[in-house]
Amino acid sequence: MALKRCKQCGMLKEETCFRPYTHSRGKSEPSRYRICRDCESINTTYRRAREQLDKGGLSLAESSQLSETVSKILQLYRALEAKGLQVPEYGVKKKKSAAETAVDKLLAFYGQQPQEQARQSTVDIPTEIDIPDDLNIWLTQDVNEWIENGLSPEYLQETVYESLKAKYRPQLGYDSERGLPIYDDTFKDVLNQILRRFDDYEDSMEEDVDG
């Protein structure tokens, strides 16, 4: 049986561990989601626990149990992020002030610790960059063109994105202290935007199937 790697937990699993769907309108060719059923269950549990906590009206025991669940899943999400894996957005969103935005940009450039910037001093990360054409096209192209050309979310995520990532975010070295690879992050934000578009496209396909 064919194996597939989950983009969230990073584990290789049998294809039956991933939900199937039909990737485009008018086509019957099946595909499977990139997040395994186990991770989907974890994400649903986290989302529902957060919703219940935000809604309130819980007993002390219920609130304590849900808070523990949320805390454990957050710990898992952060561990997966540290390994370079993709997790859902989490936490309470709030509009950042101009000062907070400026701080985030400076931290992204210099690193949160002095030694971190020193290790990555060979990487020049400009504040403004020219986006290459083969990246820009995936940021601007109409999703309907993907549908008309029969491009599945799986193809966009696993073939197109991975090839762009290999080209525009190469590994430069390895941080032995933290046990993590060091990448050229010049186009990291652009690549994340492209992947988000591909994931949103996958979500729209799911809505079509479920609807």
Helices and strands as residue ranges (DSSP letters): E 3-5, E 12-14, G 15-17, E 20-22, E 30-32, H 37-55, H 60-82, H 98-110, H 114-119, H 133-140, H 143-148, H 153-155, I 156-161, H 162-168, E 171-175, E 180-183, H 188-210
